[in-house]
C-alpha cells in the first residue's frame, strides 16, 4: 500500500510540475507580473491542487517504505530520506506561494511588487525541491534492487534534476522533461526499493533455512 501511495504522489508531483513548466517565462519587470499571473491562472490553480495531494501521498508512502526498520539504517539512506523530506517541504512552500498567486485572502489585492516577490518565492521553492530530489536520487539509489543499473539511473536523474532546478534559465521543453523524470524516478524508487523490514525478513528466512 505504501508503495502505491508513493507512486501516486510521484505521478501527481510530475503532473503538477509539468503544468508549471507550461507557463510562459516570468517577466523581469514587476509591473508585468499581474498579467503573467492572469494568463497562467488555470495552470497555476491546477498545479496547486495537485501538489497538495502529491505531498500527502508521497510523504505517507515514503514514511511507510523507509520508516519501519529492524536494523540500523545506513548513512546513505539517512541522507537520502532527509533530502527527500527537504524536497517535500520545498513543495509545501511552492504550494503556499502558488496558492497565494491564484487565491485571494480576505480579498486583499497584492501590489505588482509583492506579486513579483511571491513569483520569485515560487521559483526559489521549485529550485530547492529539485536540489532535494537530486541528493535523494543519488543517495537512495543504493537501496534499490536494480544494483548498478539503479545507481546509474539515480546519478543520471540527479544530474537532470540539478539542471532542472534553474527553470528560469532552461527552455520549457527541458523543464517539462525534468517534471516527467521526477515522476518516473519516484515510481522506480517506490517499486525497486528494498525496505529494512524486507531485509530483516530475508535474513531471518536464511537463518531458519540454515538451522
Backbone as a printed PyTorch tensor [residue, N CA C, xyz], in Angstrom:
tensor([[[  0.8220,  -1.2130,   0.0000],
         [  0.0000,   0.0000,   0.0000],
         [  0.8540,   1.2610,   0.0000]],

        [[  1.9390,   1.2410,   0.7950],
         [  2.8030,   2.4160,   0.8600],
         [  3.4930,   2.6670,  -0.4790]],

        [[  3.8210,   1.6010,  -1.1750],
         [  4.4310,   1.7820,  -2.4890],
         [  3.4610,   2.4820,  -3.4360]],

        [[  2.1850,   2.0940,  -3.3860],
         [  1.1940,   2.7200,  -4.2520],
         [  0.9860,   4.1770,  -3.8840]],

        [[  1.0270,   4.5000,  -2.5900],
         [  0.9170,   5.8910,  -2.1810],
         [  2.0830,   6.7150,  -2.7350]],

        [[  3.2710,   6.1480,  -2.6620],
         [  4.4370,   6.8600,  -3.1710],
         [  4.3600,   7.0220,  -4.6840]],

        [[  3.8740,   6.0020,  -5.3700],
         [  3.7180,   6.0900,  -6.8210],
         [  2.7260,   7.1880,  -7.1920]],

        [[  1.5840,   7.2070,  -6.5080],
         [  0.5810,   8.2480,  -6.7760],
         [  1.1610,   9.6250,  -6.4870]],

        [[  1.8970,   9.7560,  -5.3780],
         [  2.4990,  11.0340,  -5.0460],
         [  3.4990,  11.4940,  -6.0910]],

        [[  4.3200,  10.5630,  -6.5800],
         [  5.3020,  10.9120,  -7.6000],
         [  4.6260,  11.3300,  -8.9060]],

        [[  3.5930,  10.6050,  -9.2940],
         [  2.8870,  10.9450, -10.5310],
         [  2.1950,  12.2970, -10.4230]],

        [[  1.5480,  12.5510,  -9.2850],
         [  0.8820,  13.8440,  -9.0980],
         [  1.8980,  14.9860,  -9.0820]],

        [[  3.0500,  14.7450,  -8.4630],
         [  4.0990,  15.7590,  -8.4620],
         [  4.5740,  16.0430,  -9.8770]],

        [[  4.7740,  14.9840, -10.6490],
         [  5.2120,  15.1660, -12.0250],
         [  4.2180,  15.9710, -12.8460]],

        [[  2.9290,  15.6710, -12.6850],
         [  1.9010,  16.4050, -13.4340],
         [  1.8710,  17.8670, -12.9950]],

        [[  1.9530,  18.1130, -11.6860],
         [  1.9370,  19.4880, -11.1800],
         [  3.1200,  20.2880, -11.7080]],

        [[  4.3150,  19.6900, -11.6840],
         [  5.4930,  20.3830, -12.1990],
         [  5.4210,  20.5510, -13.7090]],

        [[  4.7960,  19.5940, -14.3780],
         [  4.6250,  19.7170, -15.8250],
         [  3.7270,  20.9040, -16.1680]],

        [[  2.6610,  21.0950, -15.4040],
         [  1.7830,  22.2390, -15.6240],
         [  2.5360,  23.5520, -15.4140]],

        [[  3.3870,  23.5950, -14.3850],
         [  4.1790,  24.8040, -14.1520],
         [  5.1620,  25.0560, -15.2850]],

        [[  5.6770,  23.9760, -15.8750],
         [  6.6400,  24.1410, -16.9760],
         [  5.9870,  24.7010, -18.2310]],

        [[  4.6610,  24.6080, -18.3280],
         [  3.9500,  25.1180, -19.4980],
         [  3.6580,  26.6150, -19.3920]],

        [[  3.9530,  27.2030, -18.2350],
         [  3.7570,  28.6390, -18.0750],
         [  4.7290,  29.4070, -18.9570]],

        [[  4.3240,  30.5600, -19.4420],
         [  5.2890,  31.4060, -20.1670],
         [  6.3640,  31.9070, -19.2130]],

        [[  7.4590,  32.3330, -19.7640],
         [  8.5450,  32.8380, -18.9260],
         [  8.0650,  34.0170, -18.0900]],

        [[  8.4220,  33.9970, -16.8240],
         [  8.0050,  35.0820, -15.9320],
         [  8.6740,  36.3880, -16.3380]],

        [[  7.9490,  37.4810, -16.2610],
         [  8.5220,  38.7670, -16.6640],
         [  9.5750,  39.2380, -15.6750]],

        [[ 10.5410,  39.9910, -16.1730],
         [ 11.5820,  40.5370, -15.3060],
         [ 11.1630,  41.8420, -14.6500]],

        [[ 10.0930,  42.4430, -15.1510],
         [  9.6040,  43.6930, -14.5830],
         [  8.3700,  43.4210, -13.7310]],

        [[  8.3180,  44.0190, -12.5460],
         [  7.2320,  43.7590, -11.6090],
         [  5.8750,  44.1810, -12.1610]],

        [[  5.8380,  45.2220, -12.9630],
         [  4.5570,  45.7350, -13.4450],
         [  3.8560,  44.7360, -14.3660]],

        [[  4.6170,  43.8250, -14.9530],
         [  4.0290,  42.8420, -15.8680],
         [  3.6380,  41.5510, -15.1610]],

        [[  3.8880,  41.4490, -13.8580],
         [  3.6280,  40.2110, -13.1230],
         [  2.1390,  39.9030, -13.0350]],

        [[  1.3190,  40.9340, -12.8440],
         [ -0.1260,  40.7210, -12.7130],
         [ -0.7020,  40.0780, -13.9600]],

        [[ -0.3050,  40.5740, -15.1150],
         [ -0.7880,  39.9990, -16.3730],
         [ -0.2770,  38.5730, -16.5500]],

        [[  0.9460,  38.2960, -16.1060],
         [  1.5020,  36.9480, -16.2170],
         [  0.7080,  35.9660, -15.3600]],

        [[  0.3570,  36.3720, -14.1390],
         [ -0.4350,  35.5120, -13.2620],
         [ -1.8170,  35.2670, -13.8550]],

        [[ -2.4170,  36.2800, -14.4370],
         [ -3.7460,  36.1160, -15.0330],
         [ -3.6990,  35.1590, -16.2230]],

        [[ -2.6580,  35.2470, -17.0400],
         [ -2.5500,  34.3460, -18.1980],
         [ -2.3630,  32.8910, -17.7550]],

        [[ -1.6240,  32.7030, -16.6760],
         [ -1.3450,  31.3360, -16.2310],
         [ -2.2200,  30.8710, -15.0960]],

        [[ -3.3460,  31.5600, -14.8580],
         [ -4.1840,  31.2550, -13.6950],
         [ -4.6320,  29.7990, -13.6770]],

        [[ -5.0760,  29.2920, -14.7940],
         [ -5.5810,  27.9130, -14.8450],
         [ -4.4700,  26.9060, -14.5370]],

        [[ -3.2990,  27.0870, -15.1540],
         [ -2.1830,  26.1740, -14.9040],
         [ -1.7300,  26.2500, -13.4470]],

        [[ -1.6850,  27.4520, -12.9050],
         [ -1.2550,  27.6280, -11.5170],
         [ -2.2410,  26.9890, -10.5440]],

        [[ -3.5260,  27.1750, -10.7750],
         [ -4.5260,  26.6410,  -9.8500],
         [ -4.5500,  25.1170,  -9.8740]],

        [[ -4.4840,  24.5110, -11.0490],
         [ -4.4690,  23.0480, -11.1310],
         [ -3.2010,  22.4780, -10.5020]],

        [[ -2.0710,  23.1300, -10.7510],
         [ -0.8190,  22.6750, -10.1540],
         [ -0.8870,  22.7460,  -8.6390]],

        [[ -1.4950,  23.8070,  -8.1170],
         [ -1.6130,  23.9790,  -6.6730],
         [ -2.4320,  22.8530,  -6.0480]],

        [[ -3.5570,  22.5110,  -6.6630],
         [ -4.4100,  21.4460,  -6.1210],
         [ -3.6970,  20.0960,  -6.1500]],

        [[ -2.9990,  19.8260,  -7.2370],
         [ -2.3130,  18.5360,  -7.3590],
         [ -1.1540,  18.4170,  -6.3770]],

        [[ -0.4630,  19.5280,  -6.1370],
         [  0.6670,  19.4870,  -5.2080],
         [  0.2210,  19.1340,  -3.7970]],

        [[ -0.9350,  19.6010,  -3.4020],
         [ -1.4400,  19.2870,  -2.0680],
         [ -1.5890,  17.7770,  -1.8870]],

        [[ -2.2240,  17.1260,  -2.8580],
         [ -2.3940,  15.6800,  -2.7800],
         [ -1.0670,  14.9460,  -2.9430]],

        [[ -0.1990,  15.4990,  -3.7890],
         [  1.0840,  14.8510,  -4.0550],
         [  1.9400,  14.7670,  -2.8020]],

        [[  2.0300,  15.8580,  -2.0560],
         [  2.8670,  15.8790,  -0.8600],
         [  2.3490,  14.8820,   0.1830]],

        [[  1.0430,  14.8170,   0.3470],
         [  0.4670,  13.8880,   1.3250],
         [  0.7530,  12.4440,   0.9220]],

        [[  0.4740,  12.1060,  -0.3360],
         [  0.6790,  10.7220,  -0.7920],
         [  2.1540,  10.3390,  -0.7660]],

        [[  3.0050,  11.2140,  -1.2860],
         [  4.4310,  10.8840,  -1.3580],
         [  5.0290,  10.7900,   0.0470]],

        [[  4.6560,  11.7150,   0.9200],
         [  5.1800,  11.6690,   2.2810],
         [  4.7560,  10.4250,   3.0330]],

        [[  3.4670,  10.0720,   2.9280],
         [  2.9770,   8.8780,   3.6180],
         [  3.6170,   7.6140,   3.0490]],

        [[  3.7470,   7.5620,   1.7270],
         [  4.3530,   6.3910,   1.1030],
         [  5.8130,   6.2360,   1.4650]],

        [[  6.5600,   7.3370,   1.4300],
         [  7.9850,   7.2690,   1.7590],
         [  8.2030,   6.8860,   3.2200]],

        [[  7.3400,   7.3990,   4.1050],
         [  7.4810,   7.0330,   5.5110],
         [  7.2170,   5.5530,   5.7200]],

        [[  6.2420,   5.0010,   4.9870],
         [  5.9600,   3.5870,   5.1250],
         [  7.0680,   2.7140,   4.5760]],

        [[  7.7310,   3.1700,   3.5120],
         [  8.7870,   2.3640,   2.8940],
         [ 10.0930,   2.4580,   3.6770]],

        [[ 10.4640,   3.6750,   4.0520],
         [ 11.7600,   3.8670,   4.7040],
         [ 11.6730,   3.9340,   6.2200]],

        [[ 10.4430,   4.0670,   6.7540],
         [ 10.2950,   4.2330,   8.1860],
         [ 10.5220,   2.9740,   9.0000]],

        [[  9.7670,   1.8630,   8.7380],
         [  9.9250,   0.6540,   9.5580],
         [ 11.2900,   0.0110,   9.3430]],

        [[ 12.1070,  -0.0210,  10.3520],
         [ 13.4400,  -0.5940,  10.2170],
         [ 13.7340,  -1.4930,  11.3950]],

        [[ 14.1410,  -2.7140,  11.0870],
         [ 14.5050,  -3.6700,  12.1320],
         [ 15.9830,  -3.5690,  12.4940]],

        [[ 16.7770,  -2.9900,  11.5920],
         [ 18.2070,  -2.8440,  11.8520],
         [ 18.5670,  -1.3860,  11.6400]],

        [[ 19.7750,  -1.0540,  11.9890],
         [ 20.2250,   0.3300,  11.8620],
         [ 20.3040,   0.7150,  10.3800]],

        [[ 19.7480,   1.8680,  10.0050],
         [ 19.8240,   2.2970,   8.6160],
         [ 21.2200,   2.7870,   8.2690]],

        [[ 21.5410,   2.7420,   6.9890],
         [ 22.8430,   3.2330,   6.5520],
         [ 22.8310,   4.7500,   6.4840]],

        [[ 24.0240,   5.3350,   6.4380],
         [ 24.1420,   6.7890,   6.3410],
         [ 23.5610,   7.2780,   5.0300]],

        [[ 23.7220,   6.4920,   3.9620],
         [ 23.1850,   6.9060,   2.6590],
         [ 21.6730,   7.0230,   2.7030]],

        [[ 21.0060,   6.0670,   3.3480],
         [ 19.5490,   6.1280,   3.4380],
         [ 19.1190,   7.3230,   4.2840]],

        [[ 19.8460,   7.5750,   5.3640],
         [ 19.5150,   8.7360,   6.1920],
         [ 19.6430,  10.0360,   5.4010]],

        [[ 20.7160,  10.1550,   4.6250],
         [ 20.9130,  11.3500,   3.8060],
         [ 19.8180,  11.4450,   2.7480]],

        [[ 19.5340,  10.3190,   2.0950],
         [ 18.5190,  10.3220,   1.0430],
         [ 17.1410,  10.6680,   1.5490]],

        [[ 16.7520,  10.0950,   2.6820],
         [ 15.4290,  10.3760,   3.2510],
         [ 15.3480,  11.8280,   3.6980]],

        [[ 16.4210,  12.3420,   4.2980],
         [ 16.4310,  13.7460,   4.7150],
         [ 16.2920,  14.6680,   3.5090]],

        [[ 16.9970,  14.3430,   2.4230],
         [ 16.8960,  15.1500,   1.2080],
         [ 15.4950,  15.0810,   0.6140]],

        [[ 14.8770,  13.9010,   0.6560],
         [ 13.5170,  13.7640,   0.1500],
         [ 12.5400,  14.5800,   0.9930]],

        [[ 12.7380,  14.5640,   2.3090],
         [ 11.8890,  15.3810,   3.1910],
         [ 12.0610,  16.8610,   2.8650]],

        [[ 13.3170,  17.2850,   2.6360],
         [ 13.5670,  18.6830,   2.2800],
         [ 12.8570,  19.0470,   0.9790]],

        [[ 12.8700,  18.1130,   0.0160],
         [ 12.1830,  18.3660,  -1.2470],
         [ 10.6800,  18.4990,  -1.0430]],

        [[ 10.1160,  17.6570,  -0.2000],
         [  8.6760,  17.7310,   0.0550],
         [  8.3070,  19.0080,   0.8100]],

        [[  9.1740,  19.4300,   1.7280],
         [  8.9270,  20.6980,   2.4250],
         [  8.9760,  21.8560,   1.4290]],

        [[  9.9280,  21.7960,   0.4990],
         [ 10.0030,  22.8340,  -0.5370],
         [  8.7470,  22.8310,  -1.3980]],

        [[  8.1850,  21.6500,  -1.6450],
         [  6.9290,  21.5800,  -2.4020],
         [  5.7860,  22.2110,  -1.6170]],

        [[  5.8190,  22.0950,  -0.2870],
         [  4.8020,  22.7490,   0.5360],
         [  4.9210,  24.2680,   0.4100]],

        [[  6.1580,  24.7820,   0.4410],
         [  6.3730,  26.2180,   0.2450],
         [  5.8920,  26.6310,  -1.1410]],

        [[  6.1950,  25.8070,  -2.1390],
         [  5.7180,  26.0710,  -3.5010],
         [  4.2030,  26.0850,  -3.5430]],

        [[  3.5960,  25.1400,  -2.8410],
         [  2.1390,  25.0590,  -2.7610],
         [  1.5530,  26.3340,  -2.1720]],

        [[  2.1420,  26.8380,  -1.1000],
         [  1.6500,  28.0590,  -0.4610],
         [  1.8330,  29.2730,  -1.3660]],

        [[  2.9890,  29.3540,  -2.0330],
         [  3.2500,  30.5040,  -2.8940],
         [  2.3020,  30.5230,  -4.0900]],

        [[  2.1380,  29.3800,  -4.7400],
         [  1.2320,  29.3180,  -5.8930],
         [ -0.1980,  29.5750,  -5.4470]],

        [[ -0.5620,  29.0360,  -4.2930],
         [ -1.9100,  29.2740,  -3.7900],
         [ -2.1850,  30.7430,  -3.5590]],

        [[ -1.1890,  31.4820,  -3.0730],
         [ -1.3980,  32.9170,  -2.8560],
         [ -1.5000,  33.6720,  -4.1690]],

        [[ -0.8810,  33.1380,  -5.2190],
         [ -0.9770,  33.7990,  -6.5180],
         [ -2.3760,  33.6840,  -7.1120]],

        [[ -3.0330,  32.5560,  -6.8800],
         [ -4.3050,  32.3070,  -7.5630],
         [ -5.5260,  32.4890,  -6.6760]],

        [[ -5.3430,  32.4750,  -5.3480],
         [ -6.4900,  32.6200,  -4.4500],
         [ -6.3090,  33.8620,  -3.5800]],

        [[ -7.3530,  34.6420,  -3.4720],
         [ -7.2990,  35.8420,  -2.6430],
         [ -7.5720,  35.4750,  -1.1880]],

        [[ -6.9630,  36.2240,  -0.2790],
         [ -7.1610,  36.0400,   1.1530],
         [ -7.7710,  37.3280,   1.6970]],

        [[ -9.0050,  37.2410,   2.2370],
         [ -9.7240,  38.4160,   2.7260],
         [ -9.8510,  39.5010,   1.6510]],

        [[ -9.8560,  39.0570,   0.3760],
         [ -9.9710,  40.0000,  -0.7420],
         [ -8.8430,  41.0300,  -0.7570]],

        [[ -7.6930,  40.6520,  -0.2020],
         [ -6.5440,  41.5560,  -0.1980],
         [ -5.8780,  41.5170,  -1.5750]],

        [[ -5.7760,  42.6430,  -2.2080],
         [ -5.1390,  42.7470,  -3.5090],
         [ -3.6500,  43.0410,  -3.3350]],

        [[ -2.8300,  42.2040,  -3.9300],
         [ -1.3830,  42.3910,  -3.8190],
         [ -0.8940,  43.3590,  -4.8900]],

        [[  0.0490,  44.1710,  -4.5240],
         [  0.6550,  45.0860,  -5.4880],
         [  1.5410,  44.3020,  -6.4500]],

        [[  1.9300,  44.9450,  -7.5260],
         [  2.7730,  44.2860,  -8.5200],
         [  4.1120,  43.8700,  -7.9200]],

        [[  4.6430,  44.7070,  -7.0240],
         [  5.9260,  44.3810,  -6.4060],
         [  5.8140,  43.1540,  -5.4960]],

        [[  4.7230,  43.0560,  -4.7470],
         [  4.5300,  41.8990,  -3.8720],
         [  4.2920,  40.6460,  -4.7040]],

        [[  3.5220,  40.7710,  -5.7780],
         [  3.3090,  39.6300,  -6.6710],
         [  4.6360,  39.1350,  -7.2480]],

        [[  5.4860,  40.0650,  -7.6340],
         [  6.7980,  39.6790,  -8.1640],
         [  7.6090,  38.9340,  -7.1170]],

        [[  7.4960,  39.3590,  -5.8510],
         [  8.2050,  38.6740,  -4.7740],
         [  7.6750,  37.2530,  -4.5870]],

        [[  6.3450,  37.0840,  -4.6310],
         [  5.7580,  35.7530,  -4.4790],
         [  6.1600,  34.8580,  -5.6410]],

        [[  6.2050,  35.4100,  -6.8460],
         [  6.6420,  34.6300,  -8.0120],
         [  8.0870,  34.1710,  -7.8290]],

        [[  8.9370,  35.0570,  -7.3120],
         [ 10.3270,  34.6700,  -7.0740],
         [ 10.4140,  33.5820,  -6.0010]],

        [[  9.5580,  33.6610,  -4.9770],
         [  9.4910,  32.5910,  -3.9760],
         [  9.0680,  31.2730,  -4.6160]],

        [[  8.1380,  31.3500,  -5.5480],
         [  7.6590,  30.1450,  -6.2320],
         [  8.7960,  29.4170,  -6.9170]],

        [[  9.5780,  30.1520,  -7.6970],
         [ 10.6700,  29.5030,  -8.4160],
         [ 11.8370,  29.1720,  -7.4920]],

        [[ 11.9820,  29.9140,  -6.4030],
         [ 13.0020,  29.5510,  -5.4170],
         [ 12.6740,  28.2390,  -4.7330]],

        [[ 11.3990,  28.0460,  -4.3760],
         [ 10.9800,  26.7820,  -3.7660],
         [ 11.1170,  25.6330,  -4.7570]],

        [[ 10.8140,  25.8880,  -6.0210],
         [ 10.9770,  24.8660,  -7.0560],
         [ 12.4420,  24.4830,  -7.1960]],

        [[ 13.3120,  25.4710,  -7.1320],
         [ 14.7610,  25.2260,  -7.1860],
         [ 15.2000,  24.3220,  -6.0360]],

        [[ 14.7450,  24.6290,  -4.8230],
         [ 15.1060,  23.8250,  -3.6510],
         [ 14.5580,  22.4020,  -3.7630]],

        [[ 13.3360,  22.2600,  -4.2650],
         [ 12.7390,  20.9320,  -4.4020],
         [ 13.5620,  20.0560,  -5.3400]],

        [[ 13.9800,  20.6040,  -6.4660],
         [ 14.7700,  19.8190,  -7.4160],
         [ 16.1320,  19.4450,  -6.8420]],

        [[ 16.7310,  20.3370,  -6.0800],
         [ 18.0140,  20.0010,  -5.4540],
         [ 17.8380,  18.8780,  -4.4310]],

        [[ 16.7330,  18.9310,  -3.6710],
         [ 16.4590,  17.8460,  -2.7380],
         [ 16.2590,  16.5200,  -3.4550]],

        [[ 15.5170,  16.5460,  -4.5580],
         [ 15.3230,  15.3290,  -5.3430],
         [ 16.6550,  14.8090,  -5.8930]],

        [[ 17.5550,  15.7250,  -6.2530],
         [ 18.8490,  15.3200,  -6.8060],
         [ 19.6640,  14.5450,  -5.7770]],

        [[ 19.7500,  15.0810,  -4.5550],
         [ 20.5030,  14.3830,  -3.4980],
         [ 19.8360,  13.0490,  -3.1660]],

        [[ 18.5110,  13.0410,  -3.0930],
         [ 17.7860,  11.8030,  -2.7930],
         [ 18.0000,  10.7630,  -3.8820]],

        [[ 18.0440,  11.2060,  -5.1350],
         [ 18.2170,  10.2630,  -6.2450],
         [ 19.5490,   9.5350,  -6.1530]],

        [[ 20.5920,  10.2540,  -5.7740],
         [ 21.9070,   9.6150,  -5.6510],
         [ 21.9630,   8.7130,  -4.4160]],

        [[ 21.5220,   9.2410,  -3.2740],
         [ 21.6680,   8.5010,  -2.0190],
         [ 20.7700,   7.2700,  -1.9590]],

        [[ 19.5240,   7.4020,  -2.3920],
         [ 18.5770,   6.2890,  -2.2670],
         [ 18.7310,   5.2540,  -3.3710]],

        [[ 19.4730,   5.5750,  -4.4200],
         [ 19.6570,   4.5860,  -5.4890],
         [ 20.4480,   3.3760,  -5.0040]],

        [[ 21.1640,   3.5130,  -3.8880],
         [ 21.9120,   2.3790,  -3.3340],
         [ 21.0130,   1.4060,  -2.5700]],

        [[ 19.7550,   1.7750,  -2.3600],
         [ 18.8520,   0.8970,  -1.6160],
         [ 17.8640,   0.1830,  -2.5210]],

        [[ 18.1080,   0.1940,  -3.8270],
         [ 17.1940,  -0.4550,  -4.7660],
         [ 17.6920,  -1.8440,  -5.1460]],

        [[ 16.7630,  -2.6180,  -5.6820],
         [ 17.1110,  -3.9670,  -6.1460],
         [ 17.8280,  -3.9370,  -7.4980]],

        [[ 17.8590,  -2.7620,  -8.1490],
         [ 18.3750,  -2.6830,  -9.5100],
         [ 19.8930,  -2.7170,  -9.5890]],

        [[ 20.5880,  -2.6350,  -8.4670],
         [ 22.0410,  -2.7340,  -8.4640],
         [ 22.7070,  -1.5760,  -9.1860]],

        [[ 23.6940,  -1.9140, -10.0230],
         [ 24.4580,  -0.8880, -10.7280],
         [ 23.5800,  -0.0790, -11.6770]],

        [[ 22.6110,  -0.7420, -12.3010],
         [ 21.7150,  -0.0190, -13.2030],
         [ 20.9110,   1.0250, -12.4230]],

        [[ 20.4040,   0.6340, -11.2640],
         [ 19.6550,   1.5760, -10.4410],
         [ 20.5010,   2.7460,  -9.9990]],

        [[ 21.7640,   2.4850,  -9.6660],
         [ 22.6470,   3.5750,  -9.2540],
         [ 22.9430,   4.5090, -10.4090]],

        [[ 23.1470,   3.9290, -11.5970],
         [ 23.3920,   4.7610, -12.7790],
         [ 22.1770,   5.6310, -13.0900]],

        [[ 20.9860,   5.0460, -12.9780],
         [ 19.7590,   5.8200, -13.2050],
         [ 19.6330,   6.9350, -12.1770]],

        [[ 19.9740,   6.6370, -10.9200],
         [ 19.9060,   7.6530,  -9.8810],
         [ 20.8480,   8.8150, -10.1460]],

        [[ 22.0710,   8.4970, -10.5920],
         [ 23.0390,   9.5550, -10.8830],
         [ 22.5860,  10.3840, -12.0790]],

        [[ 22.0530,   9.7130, -13.1170],
         [ 21.5430,  10.4400, -14.2860],
         [ 20.3810,  11.3420, -13.9020]],

        [[ 19.4660,  10.8110, -13.0950],
         [ 18.3150,  11.6090, -12.6600],
         [ 18.7780,  12.8010, -11.8320]],

        [[ 19.7630,  12.5910, -10.9600],
         [ 20.2640,  13.6910, -10.1350],
         [ 20.8410,  14.8070, -10.9900]],

        [[ 21.6060,  14.4300, -12.0200],
         [ 22.1820,  15.4400, -12.9080],
         [ 21.0830,  16.2200, -13.6210]],

        [[ 20.0440,  15.5050, -14.0740],
         [ 18.9280,  16.1680, -14.7500],
         [ 18.1720,  17.0810, -13.7890]],

        [[ 18.0220,  16.6510, -12.5410],
         [ 17.3160,  17.4730, -11.5570],
         [ 18.1040,  18.7480, -11.2450]],

        [[ 19.4210,  18.6420, -11.1810],
         [ 20.2360,  19.8260, -10.9060],
         [ 20.0820,  20.8550, -12.0210]],

        [[ 20.1240,  20.3860, -13.2650],
         [ 19.9240,  21.3030, -14.3920],
         [ 18.5010,  21.8540, -14.3660]],

        [[ 17.5310,  20.9940, -14.0330],
         [ 16.1400,  21.4280, -13.9920],
         [ 15.8070,  22.3290, -12.8260]],

        [[ 16.7480,  22.4880, -11.8800],
         [ 16.4880,  23.3430, -10.7330],
         [ 16.6330,  24.8270, -11.0650]],

        [[ 16.9630,  25.1210, -12.3060],
         [ 17.0660,  26.5120, -12.7520],
         [ 16.0620,  26.7520, -13.8860]],

        [[ 14.7590,  26.6580, -13.5800],
         [ 13.7560,  26.7380, -14.6430],
         [ 13.7020,  28.0850, -15.3460]],

        [[ 14.2510,  29.1170, -14.7100],
         [ 14.2560,  30.4280, -15.3580],
         [ 15.3940,  30.5570, -16.3750]],

        [[ 16.2940,  29.5660, -16.3950],
         [ 17.4090,  29.5810, -17.3420],
         [ 17.2580,  28.5420, -18.4470]],

        [[ 16.4720,  27.5160, -18.2250],
         [ 16.3180,  26.4260, -19.1830],
         [ 15.0290,  26.5810, -19.9790]],

        [[ 14.9830,  26.0310, -21.2000],
         [ 13.7610,  26.1430, -22.0190],
         [ 12.6120,  25.3270, -21.4420]],

        [[ 11.4080,  25.6320, -21.8840],
         [ 10.2140,  24.9570, -21.3660],
         [ 10.2480,  23.4540, -21.6200]],

        [[ 10.7830,  23.0380, -22.7770],
         [ 10.7860,  21.6050, -23.0820],
         [ 11.6660,  20.8450, -22.0940]],

        [[ 12.7570,  21.4720, -21.6570],
         [ 13.6120,  20.8050, -20.6700],
         [ 12.9290,  20.7480, -19.3150]],

        [[ 12.2510,  21.8310, -18.9340],
         [ 11.5190,  21.8430, -17.6740],
         [ 10.4250,  20.7790, -17.6640]],

        [[  9.7740,  20.5880, -18.8050],
         [  8.7530,  19.5430, -18.9140],
         [  9.3840,  18.1600, -18.7800]],

        [[ 10.5420,  17.9800, -19.4320],
         [ 11.2330,  16.6890, -19.3390],
         [ 11.6670,  16.4030, -17.9040]],

        [[ 12.1250,  17.4310, -17.1910],
         [ 12.5370,  17.2490, -15.7930],
         [ 11.3490,  16.8630, -14.9210]],

        [[ 10.1860,  17.4580, -15.1860],
         [  8.9840,  17.1090, -14.4290],
         [  8.5910,  15.6540, -14.6540]],

        [[  8.6520,  15.2160, -15.9110],
         [  8.3290,  13.8220, -16.2340],
         [  9.3340,  12.8800, -15.5790]],

        [[ 10.6030,  13.2940, -15.5430],
         [ 11.6410,  12.4600, -14.9400],
         [ 11.4420,  12.3260, -13.4330]],

        [[ 10.9520,  13.3790, -12.7760],
         [ 10.6450,  13.2910, -11.3460],
         [  9.6140,  12.1940, -11.0920]],

        [[  8.5640,  12.1830, -11.9160],
         [  7.5280,  11.1620, -11.7720],
         [  8.1000,   9.7650, -12.0240]],

        [[  8.8880,   9.6200, -13.1020],
         [  9.4470,   8.3100, -13.4480],
         [ 10.4070,   7.8190, -12.3700]],

        [[ 11.2490,   8.7180, -11.8570],
         [ 12.1840,   8.3220, -10.8020],
         [ 11.4430,   7.9440,  -9.5290]],

        [[ 10.4120,   8.6890,  -9.1770],
         [  9.6400,   8.3670,  -7.9790],
         [  8.9700,   7.0060,  -8.0780]],

        [[  8.4290,   6.6940,  -9.2440],
         [  7.7980,   5.3880,  -9.4540],
         [  8.8410,   4.2750,  -9.3620]],

        [[  9.9870,   4.4740, -10.0190],
         [ 11.0610,   3.4720,  -9.9720],
         [ 11.5450,   3.2570,  -8.5500]],

        [[ 11.6920,   4.3440,  -7.7950],
         [ 12.1550,   4.2260,  -6.4150],
         [ 11.1540,   3.4450,  -5.5670]],

        [[  9.8740,   3.7240,  -5.7670],
         [  8.8470,   3.0320,  -4.9850],
         [  8.8150,   1.5400,  -5.2950]],

        [[  8.9990,   1.1880,  -6.5510],
         [  8.8930,  -0.2130,  -6.9640],
         [ 10.1450,  -1.0260,  -6.6510]],

        [[ 11.3070,  -0.3810,  -6.6340],
         [ 12.5550,  -1.1410,  -6.5370],
         [ 13.2590,  -1.0290,  -5.1920]],

        [[ 12.7800,  -0.1750,  -4.2990],
         [ 13.4590,  -0.0060,  -3.0140],
         [ 13.2680,  -1.2300,  -2.1320]],

        [[ 14.3470,  -1.6580,  -1.5350],
         [ 14.3040,  -2.7540,  -0.5670],
         [ 14.1500,  -2.1350,   0.8070]],

        [[ 13.0510,  -2.4020,   1.4680],
         [ 12.8230,  -1.8330,   2.7960],
         [ 13.6430,  -2.5750,   3.8330]],

        [[ 13.8390,  -1.9170,   4.9580],
         [ 14.5800,  -2.5590,   6.0410],
         [ 13.8190,  -3.7620,   6.5950]],

        [[ 12.5020,  -3.6760,   6.5630],
         [ 11.7100,  -4.8070,   7.0330],
         [ 11.9430,  -6.0240,   6.1560]],

        [[ 12.0140,  -5.7810,   4.8300],
         [ 12.2550,  -6.8900,   3.9010],
         [ 13.6320,  -7.4870,   4.1310]],

        [[ 14.6440,  -6.6160,   4.3290],
         [ 15.9850,  -7.1270,   4.5690],
         [ 16.0290,  -8.0100,   5.8150]],

        [[ 15.3630,  -7.5820,   6.8730],
         [ 15.3390,  -8.3570,   8.1130],
         [ 14.6330,  -9.6870,   7.8960]],

        [[ 13.5390,  -9.6680,   7.1530],
         [ 12.8040, -10.8930,   6.8950],
         [ 13.6100, -11.8810,   6.0720]],

        [[ 14.3390, -11.3450,   5.0600],
         [ 15.1810, -12.2210,   4.2470],
         [ 16.2720, -12.8570,   5.0920]],

        [[ 16.8450, -12.0540,   5.9710],
         [ 17.9150, -12.5970,   6.8190],
         [ 17.3780, -13.6600,   7.7560]],

        [[ 16.2090, -13.4240,   8.3360],
         [ 15.6070, -14.3830,   9.2390],
         [ 15.2760, -15.6910,   8.5130]],

        [[ 14.8120, -15.5470,   7.2580],
         [ 14.4740, -16.7420,   6.4850],
         [ 15.7180, -17.5620,   6.1890]],

        [[ 16.8070, -16.8640,   5.8630],
         [ 18.0580, -17.5800,   5.5870],
         [ 18.5490, -18.3090,   6.8440]],

        [[ 18.4260, -17.6690,   8.0090],
         [ 18.8600, -18.3060,   9.2480],
         [ 18.0270, -19.5310,   9.5660]],

        [[ 16.7020, -19.4530,   9.3430],
         [ 15.8570, -20.6030,   9.6260],
         [ 16.1500, -21.7350,   8.6660]],

        [[ 16.5070, -21.4000,   7.4220],
         [ 16.8400, -22.4550,   6.4520],
         [ 18.1150, -23.1740,   6.8460]],

        [[ 19.1140, -22.3940,   7.3000],
         [ 20.3690, -22.9950,   7.7260],
         [ 20.1530, -23.9020,   8.9410]],

        [[ 19.2930, -23.4070,   9.8880],
         [ 19.0460, -24.1950,  11.0850],
         [ 18.3120, -25.4820,  10.7460]]])
